[in-house]
Amino acid sequence: MARKLAIKRLTASDLTFFEWQFKNNNAGNQKAINLNSDVFVEQLYPGLRDFDRSVARRLPVDVFIYGPGLEGELNIQRKIVKSTGSKNWRLNGEFVYNPDEGRLRFNSLEPDDFAVFDFSEGVSPESVKIIFIAGAIPNDCDITP
């Protein structure tokens, strides 16, 4: 089977997924990354299109976060949610915190940075790997061969 990949240009509201971003940038209260239905459902998981819009849906997922820069794997559990009457889905749940005291791992992310999603195969996602790419991190910007 083909891999289920998506690239997203991050918005300020997507960055509220991270605790530091939520507290330091006035970008709303959603604590989630929006997963646009035109990609998430129509291209990656068309079976989700048949869900009743009048009923909220929650899909538990194992999330593996990489980056920005050369930062290694951070594994967390979250859910992908579609609220009642909502058009889009969200990678949702509690905040993602900087993993180690004193480290500022997610603080460098800004609107217009990128996230590359590698969703698991199947009818609905069970896991997702996300690579965050930050313009402020030299390792993410160096394109020399």
N, C-alpha and C positions, 0 to 999 in steps of 0.2 A: 504494500500500500504506500501511497505517497504521504510524505510528511505534511502536517498541518501547520504551516508557517504564516505569520503575519508580522508586519512592521507597523508601528504606530508612532507618529510624532506626538509627543506628550504635551498636554495642555496644563495650565496652572491647576485646574481642578483634578486632573489625573495625579498630580504630585501630592495631593492631600492623602494619598495612600500611605505616605511616609509621615510619621509622627512629627519630625522636625519641620518638614515642609508645611504641614497643617498648622503648627503653632507659630511659624515665623512668616508665612505668606498668607495674606487674606484672600483665599481663593475658594471659599465655600466650606460646606460641612459634610461633603459626601464620603470621605475616607475610602475612596475606591478609584479604580481605573475603569473608565468606560470602554466597553467592547462593542463597537458599532455593529449593529445587526446586519448591515450590508456585507460585512466581511465575516463576522463570527458565525452567523446563522446561514446566510445565503451561500457563502463559499466553503466554510469549514464544517459546519454541523447542520445541514439542511433538515435533518429530522427534528430539530428543535423548533422549526417554523410551525409545526402542528400543535405546539403547546397552546392551551387556551389562554388568551390575553387577560381574561378576567381572574386568573388564578396566579398567585405569586409562585415562582419556582426557585429552588435552591439546589445547586449542584456542588457537593463538596469536592475540592481539588487539593492535591498535593502540589505546592508551589516551590520551585527551585529558582532562586534569584542569583544572578551572576552580575558582576560589575557594580557600578561603573568602574572603568579602568581594569586593573588586573585582580579585582576583588573576587574571591572564590565563592563557592556555593553557600547559600543560606537557605535552609529548608524550613518552610512554614506551612501550616494548613489554613486554608481559607475556603470561601465559597464563591461560586459565580451565581449571581442573583438577577432575576428579572422580576421587578416589582409589578404589582397589579396595574394593568393599563399602560405600562411603560413600553416604549419602542425598543430601547437598547438594554443590553445586559451589562452587568458590572462585576469586576473582580473585587470582592468586597470582604468585609470582616473587620477585625480589629486592626489598629495601626501596625505598620512595619516600623520597628525601632532600629536605630543604628545598633549593630550587634554587640559591639564591645565598648565599655566605658571609655570615654575620651576620644573615640574614633568618630569621624564625621562622614562616614561612608556615603550616605544618601543626601547630604547637605549640598553637594555640588550640582545636583540635578536641577535643570531649569526648563521652563516652557520651550518647546521646539527641540529638546533633546529627543532621543529615540529609545524605544523598547522593541526588542525582537522577541516574539512569542513563538514557542515551539510546543504546540498542544499535542496531547496524546491522541492516538488513533481511536476509532470507535464511534458509536452513535452520539455520545456526549463525552466531554472531557473528564478525565479522572486525574490528570496531572498536567502541569504546564511549566516549562522552563522559560525564564524571562531573562534576557540579557539587556541591561541598561547601558546606554552609550551617552556619555556626557561631553559636550563641547568644551567644558572647562578642565577636562582631564587629558593631559598630554598623550597618554597611551591610547585614548579613544580617538584622537585626532591625527595621529601620525600615520600617514598613508604611504610612506616610503617603502619600496619593495625590499 
